[in-house]
């Protein structure tokens, strides 16, 4: 696919992903068409993963363990929580 093989596009996507730090923005991005192309669209229900991320953000966990990361979609969202 041209989108992912083009180094300029890859850099732009990487920069954009690094800018997504707020929980709601991260969830919105992860359910966007671009996230589907990048294969980072979660399989969870949007409202459920959003609620979990809000809880985790309040708890400020030092460590977070996900058993069975699949394609890393939820892991991507976990990385957007600053702690």
Backbone atoms as SQL, in Angstrom:
CREATE TABLE atoms (id INTEGER PRIMARY KEY, chain TEXT, resi INTEGER, resn TEXT, atom TEXT, x REAL, y REAL, z REAL);
INSERT INTO atoms VALUES
  (1, 'A', 1, 'UNK', 'N', 0.847, -1.178, 0.000),
  (2, 'A', 1, 'UNK', 'CA', 0.000, 0.000, 0.000),
  (3, 'A', 1, 'UNK', 'C', 0.895, 1.245, 0.000),
  (4, 'A', 2, 'UNK', 'N', 0.649, 2.176, -0.887),
  (5, 'A', 2, 'UNK', 'CA', 1.463, 3.382, -1.033),
  (6, 'A', 2, 'UNK', 'C', 1.493, 4.216, 0.236),
  (7, 'A', 3, 'UNK', 'N', 0.362, 4.318, 0.904),
  (8, 'A', 3, 'UNK', 'CA', 0.247, 5.159, 2.091),
  (9, 'A', 3, 'UNK', 'C', 1.294, 4.807, 3.140),
  (10, 'A', 4, 'UNK', 'N', 1.525, 3.524, 3.371),
  (11, 'A', 4, 'UNK', 'CA', 2.444, 3.105, 4.414),
  (12, 'A', 4, 'UNK', 'C', 3.874, 2.936, 3.919),
  (13, 'A', 5, 'UNK', 'N', 4.076, 2.814, 2.617),
  (14, 'A', 5, 'UNK', 'CA', 5.428, 2.649, 2.079),
  (15, 'A', 5, 'UNK', 'C', 6.106, 3.987, 1.835),
  (16, 'A', 6, 'UNK', 'N', 5.363, 5.053, 1.761),
  (17, 'A', 6, 'UNK', 'CA', 5.920, 6.378, 1.523),
  (18, 'A', 6, 'UNK', 'C', 6.494, 6.901, 2.837),
  (19, 'A', 7, 'UNK', 'N', 7.838, 7.155, 2.910),
  (20, 'A', 7, 'UNK', 'CA', 8.444, 7.593, 4.172),
  (21, 'A', 7, 'UNK', 'C', 7.886, 8.919, 4.685),
  (22, 'A', 8, 'UNK', 'N', 7.509, 9.825, 3.798),
  (23, 'A', 8, 'UNK', 'CA', 6.951, 11.095, 4.236),
  (24, 'A', 8, 'UNK', 'C', 5.587, 10.891, 4.885),
  (25, 'A', 9, 'UNK', 'N', 4.801, 10.022, 4.300),
  (26, 'A', 9, 'UNK', 'CA', 3.495, 9.720, 4.863),
  (27, 'A', 9, 'UNK', 'C', 3.654, 9.027, 6.209),
  (28, 'A', 10, 'UNK', 'N', 4.585, 8.090, 6.301),
  (29, 'A', 10, 'UNK', 'CA', 4.831, 7.377, 7.549),
  (30, 'A', 10, 'UNK', 'C', 5.258, 8.339, 8.642),
  (31, 'A', 11, 'UNK', 'N', 6.118, 9.301, 8.321),
  (32, 'A', 11, 'UNK', 'CA', 6.557, 10.296, 9.305),
  (33, 'A', 11, 'UNK', 'C', 5.403, 11.172, 9.744),
  (34, 'A', 12, 'UNK', 'N', 4.567, 11.566, 8.812),
  (35, 'A', 12, 'UNK', 'CA', 3.418, 12.409, 9.143),
  (36, 'A', 12, 'UNK', 'C', 2.447, 11.662, 10.045),
  (37, 'A', 13, 'UNK', 'N', 2.218, 10.387, 9.760),
  (38, 'A', 13, 'UNK', 'CA', 1.323, 9.580, 10.591),
  (39, 'A', 13, 'UNK', 'C', 1.914, 9.413, 11.985),
  (40, 'A', 14, 'UNK', 'N', 3.202, 9.157, 12.067),
  (41, 'A', 14, 'UNK', 'CA', 3.868, 9.006, 13.360),
  (42, 'A', 14, 'UNK', 'C', 3.748, 10.276, 14.188),
  (43, 'A', 15, 'UNK', 'N', 3.968, 11.420, 13.561),
  (44, 'A', 15, 'UNK', 'CA', 3.845, 12.701, 14.247),
  (45, 'A', 15, 'UNK', 'C', 2.413, 12.913, 14.732),
  (46, 'A', 16, 'UNK', 'N', 1.456, 12.590, 13.887),
  (47, 'A', 16, 'UNK', 'CA', 0.057, 12.759, 14.249),
  (48, 'A', 16, 'UNK', 'C', -0.311, 11.858, 15.431),
  (49, 'A', 17, 'UNK', 'N', 0.165, 10.617, 15.426),
  (50, 'A', 17, 'UNK', 'CA', -0.127, 9.697, 16.518),
  (51, 'A', 17, 'UNK', 'C', 0.463, 10.190, 17.832),
  (52, 'A', 18, 'UNK', 'N', 1.634, 10.780, 17.784),
  (53, 'A', 18, 'UNK', 'CA', 2.267, 11.303, 18.994),
  (54, 'A', 18, 'UNK', 'C', 1.514, 12.497, 19.562),
  (55, 'A', 19, 'UNK', 'N', 0.750, 13.186, 18.734),
  (56, 'A', 19, 'UNK', 'CA', 0.000, 14.357, 19.182),
  (57, 'A', 19, 'UNK', 'C', -1.324, 13.965, 19.845),
  (58, 'A', 20, 'UNK', 'N', -1.756, 12.720, 19.659),
  (59, 'A', 20, 'UNK', 'CA', -3.019, 12.265, 20.233),
  (60, 'A', 20, 'UNK', 'C', -2.751, 11.802, 21.661),
  (61, 'A', 21, 'UNK', 'N', -3.001, 12.673, 22.632),
  (62, 'A', 21, 'UNK', 'CA', -2.707, 12.342, 24.022),
  (63, 'A', 21, 'UNK', 'C', -3.946, 12.361, 24.917),
  (64, 'A', 22, 'UNK', 'N', -4.957, 13.111, 24.566),
  (65, 'A', 22, 'UNK', 'CA', -6.173, 13.149, 25.380),
  (66, 'A', 22, 'UNK', 'C', -6.992, 11.888, 25.125),
  (67, 'A', 23, 'UNK', 'N', -7.619, 11.377, 26.166),
  (68, 'A', 23, 'UNK', 'CA', -8.349, 10.118, 26.074),
  (69, 'A', 23, 'UNK', 'C', -9.417, 10.155, 24.981),
  (70, 'A', 24, 'UNK', 'N', -10.270, 11.160, 24.996),
  (71, 'A', 24, 'UNK', 'CA', -11.356, 11.217, 24.011),
  (72, 'A', 24, 'UNK', 'C', -10.817, 11.351, 22.583),
  (73, 'A', 25, 'UNK', 'N', -9.773, 12.144, 22.408),
  (74, 'A', 25, 'UNK', 'CA', -9.186, 12.288, 21.073),
  (75, 'A', 25, 'UNK', 'C', -8.556, 10.975, 20.619),
  (76, 'A', 26, 'UNK', 'N', -7.925, 10.268, 21.545),
  (77, 'A', 26, 'UNK', 'CA', -7.310, 8.986, 21.208),
  (78, 'A', 26, 'UNK', 'C', -8.371, 7.964, 20.813),
  (79, 'A', 27, 'UNK', 'N', -9.467, 7.941, 21.553),
  (80, 'A', 27, 'UNK', 'CA', -10.552, 7.011, 21.231),
  (81, 'A', 27, 'UNK', 'C', -11.167, 7.378, 19.889),
  (82, 'A', 28, 'UNK', 'N', -11.417, 8.653, 19.675),
  (83, 'A', 28, 'UNK', 'CA', -11.983, 9.090, 18.387),
  (84, 'A', 28, 'UNK', 'C', -11.061, 8.718, 17.239),
  (85, 'A', 29, 'UNK', 'N', -9.765, 8.953, 17.422),
  (86, 'A', 29, 'UNK', 'CA', -8.814, 8.612, 16.371),
  (87, 'A', 29, 'UNK', 'C', -8.796, 7.109, 16.122),
  (88, 'A', 30, 'UNK', 'N', -8.820, 6.321, 17.199),
  (89, 'A', 30, 'UNK', 'CA', -8.707, 4.870, 17.036),
  (90, 'A', 30, 'UNK', 'C', -9.922, 4.260, 16.326),
  (91, 'A', 31, 'UNK', 'N', -11.040, 4.968, 16.313),
  (92, 'A', 31, 'UNK', 'CA', -12.228, 4.489, 15.603),
  (93, 'A', 31, 'UNK', 'C', -12.412, 5.186, 14.249),
  (94, 'A', 32, 'UNK', 'N', -11.423, 5.960, 13.823),
  (95, 'A', 32, 'UNK', 'CA', -11.500, 6.677, 12.547),
  (96, 'A', 32, 'UNK', 'C', -11.116, 5.764, 11.382),
  (97, 'A', 33, 'UNK', 'N', -11.441, 6.177, 10.158),
  (98, 'A', 33, 'UNK', 'CA', -11.044, 5.386, 8.987),
  (99, 'A', 33, 'UNK', 'C', -9.517, 5.209, 8.878),
  (100, 'A', 34, 'UNK', 'N', -8.746, 6.214, 9.252),
  (101, 'A', 34, 'UNK', 'CA', -7.288, 6.088, 9.188),
  (102, 'A', 34, 'UNK', 'C', -6.798, 5.000, 10.133),
  (103, 'A', 35, 'UNK', 'N', -7.409, 4.894, 11.293),
  (104, 'A', 35, 'UNK', 'CA', -7.023, 3.849, 12.247),
  (105, 'A', 35, 'UNK', 'C', -7.300, 2.463, 11.667),
  (106, 'A', 36, 'UNK', 'N', -8.360, 2.344, 10.894),
  (107, 'A', 36, 'UNK', 'CA', -8.648, 1.064, 10.242),
  (108, 'A', 36, 'UNK', 'C', -7.556, 0.716, 9.246),
  (109, 'A', 37, 'UNK', 'N', -7.103, 1.702, 8.511),
  (110, 'A', 37, 'UNK', 'CA', -6.025, 1.487, 7.539),
  (111, 'A', 37, 'UNK', 'C', -4.742, 1.080, 8.257),
  (112, 'A', 38, 'UNK', 'N', -4.472, 1.705, 9.411),
  (113, 'A', 38, 'UNK', 'CA', -3.262, 1.418, 10.183),
  (114, 'A', 38, 'UNK', 'C', -3.403, 0.176, 11.054),
  (115, 'A', 39, 'UNK', 'N', -4.569, -0.431, 11.040),
  (116, 'A', 39, 'UNK', 'CA', -4.868, -1.616, 11.846),
  (117, 'A', 39, 'UNK', 'C', -4.730, -1.360, 13.340),
  (118, 'A', 40, 'UNK', 'N', -5.183, -0.189, 13.806),
  (119, 'A', 40, 'UNK', 'CA', -5.184, 0.094, 15.242),
  (120, 'A', 40, 'UNK', 'C', -6.599, 0.409, 15.722),
  (121, 'A', 41, 'UNK', 'N', -7.567, -0.143, 15.053),
  (122, 'A', 41, 'UNK', 'CA', -8.965, 0.057, 15.465),
  (123, 'A', 41, 'UNK', 'C', -9.325, -1.019, 16.492),
  (124, 'A', 42, 'UNK', 'N', -9.711, -0.629, 17.707),
  (125, 'A', 42, 'UNK', 'CA', -10.022, -1.603, 18.754),
  (126, 'A', 42, 'UNK', 'C', -11.244, -2.446, 18.415),
  (127, 'A', 43, 'UNK', 'N', -11.297, -3.629, 18.998),
  (128, 'A', 43, 'UNK', 'CA', -12.459, -4.489, 18.803),
  (129, 'A', 43, 'UNK', 'C', -13.494, -4.272, 19.905),
  (130, 'A', 44, 'UNK', 'N', -13.124, -3.532, 20.946),
  (131, 'A', 44, 'UNK', 'CA', -14.058, -3.252, 22.037),
  (132, 'A', 44, 'UNK', 'C', -15.133, -2.252, 21.592),
  (133, 'A', 45, 'UNK', 'N', -16.180, -2.206, 22.383),
  (134, 'A', 45, 'UNK', 'CA', -17.224, -1.206, 22.190),
  (135, 'A', 45, 'UNK', 'C', -16.632, 0.148, 22.569),
  (136, 'A', 46, 'UNK', 'N', -16.858, 1.141, 21.732),
  (137, 'A', 46, 'UNK', 'CA', -16.245, 2.462, 21.922),
  (138, 'A', 46, 'UNK', 'C', -16.493, 3.026, 23.329),
  (139, 'A', 47, 'UNK', 'N', -17.724, 2.970, 23.798),
  (140, 'A', 47, 'UNK', 'CA', -18.060, 3.534, 25.105),
  (141, 'A', 47, 'UNK', 'C', -17.356, 2.787, 26.238),
  (142, 'A', 48, 'UNK', 'N', -17.199, 1.475, 26.082),
  (143, 'A', 48, 'UNK', 'CA', -16.552, 0.675, 27.122),
  (144, 'A', 48, 'UNK', 'C', -15.062, 0.985, 27.221),
  (145, 'A', 49, 'UNK', 'N', -14.373, 1.048, 26.095),
  (146, 'A', 49, 'UNK', 'CA', -12.931, 1.324, 26.123),
  (147, 'A', 49, 'UNK', 'C', -12.686, 2.760, 26.571),
  (148, 'A', 50, 'UNK', 'N', -13.566, 3.665, 26.189),
  (149, 'A', 50, 'UNK', 'CA', -13.444, 5.053, 26.609),
  (150, 'A', 50, 'UNK', 'C', -13.583, 5.165, 28.129),
  (151, 'A', 51, 'UNK', 'N', -14.574, 4.465, 28.699),
  (152, 'A', 51, 'UNK', 'CA', -14.775, 4.484, 30.151),
  (153, 'A', 51, 'UNK', 'C', -13.573, 3.883, 30.878),
  (154, 'A', 52, 'UNK', 'N', -13.042, 2.779, 30.359),
  (155, 'A', 52, 'UNK', 'CA', -11.863, 2.160, 30.965),
  (156, 'A', 52, 'UNK', 'C', -10.677, 3.117, 30.955),
  (157, 'A', 53, 'UNK', 'N', -10.452, 3.786, 29.849),
  (158, 'A', 53, 'UNK', 'CA', -9.329, 4.713, 29.749),
  (159, 'A', 53, 'UNK', 'C', -9.468, 5.884, 30.717),
  (160, 'A', 54, 'UNK', 'N', -10.686, 6.352, 30.900),
  (161, 'A', 54, 'UNK', 'CA', -10.917, 7.450, 31.854),
  (162, 'A', 54, 'UNK', 'C', -10.614, 6.999, 33.283),
  (163, 'A', 55, 'UNK', 'N', -11.015, 5.783, 33.614),
  (164, 'A', 55, 'UNK', 'CA', -10.721, 5.244, 34.947),
  (165, 'A', 55, 'UNK', 'C', -9.216, 5.111, 35.139),
  (166, 'A', 56, 'UNK', 'N', -8.542, 4.557, 34.147),
  (167, 'A', 56, 'UNK', 'CA', -7.092, 4.376, 34.243),
  (168, 'A', 56, 'UNK', 'C', -6.368, 5.710, 34.350),
  (169, 'A', 57, 'UNK', 'N', -6.849, 6.707, 33.630),
  (170, 'A', 57, 'UNK', 'CA', -6.215, 8.024, 33.691),
  (171, 'A', 57, 'UNK', 'C', -6.307, 8.605, 35.098),
  (172, 'A', 58, 'UNK', 'N', -7.443, 8.393, 35.767),
  (173, 'A', 58, 'UNK', 'CA', -7.615, 8.891, 37.140),
  (174, 'A', 58, 'UNK', 'C', -6.736, 8.131, 38.131),
  (175, 'A', 59, 'UNK', 'N', -6.526, 6.840, 37.876),
  (176, 'A', 59, 'UNK', 'CA', -5.752, 6.008, 38.794),
  (177, 'A', 59, 'UNK', 'C', -4.235, 6.199, 38.661),
  (178, 'A', 60, 'UNK', 'N', -3.787, 6.726, 37.541),
  (179, 'A', 60, 'UNK', 'CA', -2.350, 6.918, 37.270),
  (180, 'A', 60, 'UNK', 'C', -1.537, 5.651, 37.550),
  (181, 'A', 61, 'UNK', 'N', -1.862, 4.550, 36.870),
  (182, 'A', 61, 'UNK', 'CA', -1.127, 3.313, 37.159),
  (183, 'A', 61, 'UNK', 'C', 0.341, 3.428, 36.744),
  (184, 'A', 62, 'UNK', 'N', 1.207, 2.857, 37.551),
  (185, 'A', 62, 'UNK', 'CA', 2.632, 2.849, 37.220),
  (186, 'A', 62, 'UNK', 'C', 2.900, 1.774, 36.171),
  (187, 'A', 63, 'UNK', 'N', 2.189, 0.662, 36.287),
  (188, 'A', 63, 'UNK', 'CA', 2.319, -0.443, 35.344),
  (189, 'A', 63, 'UNK', 'C', 0.931, -0.839, 34.876),
  (190, 'A', 64, 'UNK', 'N', 0.877, -1.363, 33.663),
  (191, 'A', 64, 'UNK', 'CA', -0.380, -1.820, 33.104),
  (192, 'A', 64, 'UNK', 'C', -0.095, -3.078, 32.302),
  (193, 'A', 65, 'UNK', 'N', -0.794, -4.147, 32.583),
  (194, 'A', 65, 'UNK', 'CA', -0.574, -5.416, 31.910),
  (195, 'A', 65, 'UNK', 'C', -1.805, -5.777, 31.100),
  (196, 'A', 66, 'UNK', 'N', -1.593, -5.982, 29.833),
  (197, 'A', 66, 'UNK', 'CA', -2.678, -6.451, 28.966),
  (198, 'A', 66, 'UNK', 'C', -2.324, -7.860, 28.539),
  (199, 'A', 67, 'UNK', 'N', -3.189, -8.797, 28.825),
  (200, 'A', 67, 'UNK', 'CA', -2.947, -10.186, 28.452),
  (201, 'A', 67, 'UNK', 'C', -3.635, -10.444, 27.125),
  (202, 'A', 68, 'UNK', 'N', -2.851, -10.805, 26.131),
  (203, 'A', 68, 'UNK', 'CA', -3.393, -11.047, 24.802),
  (204, 'A', 68, 'UNK', 'C', -3.613, -9.749, 24.064),
  (205, 'A', 69, 'UNK', 'N', -2.558, -9.171, 23.516),
  (206, 'A', 69, 'UNK', 'CA', -2.664, -7.861, 22.880),
  (207, 'A', 69, 'UNK', 'C', -3.235, -7.906, 21.473),
  (208, 'A', 70, 'UNK', 'N', -3.417, -9.088, 20.908),
  (209, 'A', 70, 'UNK', 'CA', -3.972, -9.169, 19.551),
  (210, 'A', 70, 'UNK', 'C', -3.109, -8.389, 18.578),
  (211, 'A', 71, 'UNK', 'N', -3.693, -7.358, 17.964),
  (212, 'A', 71, 'UNK', 'CA', -2.958, -6.516, 17.026),
  (213, 'A', 71, 'UNK', 'C', -2.399, -5.251, 17.656),
  (214, 'A', 72, 'UNK', 'N', -2.586, -5.100, 18.956),
  (215, 'A', 72, 'UNK', 'CA', -2.047, -3.937, 19.641),
  (216, 'A', 72, 'UNK', 'C', -2.959, -2.725, 19.646),
  (217, 'A', 73, 'UNK', 'N', -4.208, -2.919, 19.263),
  (218, 'A', 73, 'UNK', 'CA', -5.133, -1.791, 19.185),
  (219, 'A', 73, 'UNK', 'C', -5.384, -1.164, 20.559),
  (220, 'A', 74, 'UNK', 'N', -5.679, -1.992, 21.559),
  (221, 'A', 74, 'UNK', 'CA', -5.921, -1.477, 22.908),
  (222, 'A', 74, 'UNK', 'C', -4.615, -0.981, 23.511),
  (223, 'A', 75, 'UNK', 'N', -3.529, -1.660, 23.207),
  (224, 'A', 75, 'UNK', 'CA', -2.217, -1.224, 23.685),
  (225, 'A', 75, 'UNK', 'C', -1.917, 0.192, 23.203),
  (226, 'A', 76, 'UNK', 'N', -2.261, 0.491, 21.957),
  (227, 'A', 76, 'UNK', 'CA', -2.093, 1.849, 21.443),
  (228, 'A', 76, 'UNK', 'C', -2.827, 2.852, 22.332),
  (229, 'A', 77, 'UNK', 'N', -4.062, 2.535, 22.684),
  (230, 'A', 77, 'UNK', 'CA', -4.845, 3.443, 23.527),
  (231, 'A', 77, 'UNK', 'C', -4.242, 3.560, 24.926),
  (232, 'A', 78, 'UNK', 'N', -3.738, 2.439, 25.461),
  (233, 'A', 78, 'UNK', 'CA', -3.099, 2.505, 26.772),
  (234, 'A', 78, 'UNK', 'C', -1.870, 3.425, 26.748),
  (235, 'A', 79, 'UNK', 'N', -1.180, 3.463, 25.650),
  (236, 'A', 79, 'UNK', 'CA', 0.012, 4.329, 25.560),
  (237, 'A', 79, 'UNK', 'C', -0.358, 5.811, 25.504),
  (238, 'A', 80, 'UNK', 'N', -1.606, 6.114, 25.238),
  (239, 'A', 80, 'UNK', 'CA', -2.042, 7.515, 25.177),
  (240, 'A', 80, 'UNK', 'C', -2.373, 8.068, 26.565),
  (241, 'A', 81, 'UNK', 'N', -2.389, 7.216, 27.583),
  (242, 'A', 81, 'UNK', 'CA', -2.661, 7.665, 28.948),
  (243, 'A', 81, 'UNK', 'C', -1.350, 8.107, 29.568),
  (244, 'A', 82, 'UNK', 'N', -1.274, 9.363, 29.924),
  (245, 'A', 82, 'UNK', 'CA', -0.054, 9.832, 30.562),
  (246, 'A', 82, 'UNK', 'C', -0.096, 9.503, 32.040),
  (247, 'A', 83, 'UNK', 'N', 1.024, 9.046, 32.563),
  (248, 'A', 83, 'UNK', 'CA', 1.063, 8.711, 33.994),
  (249, 'A', 83, 'UNK', 'C', 2.355, 9.181, 34.609);
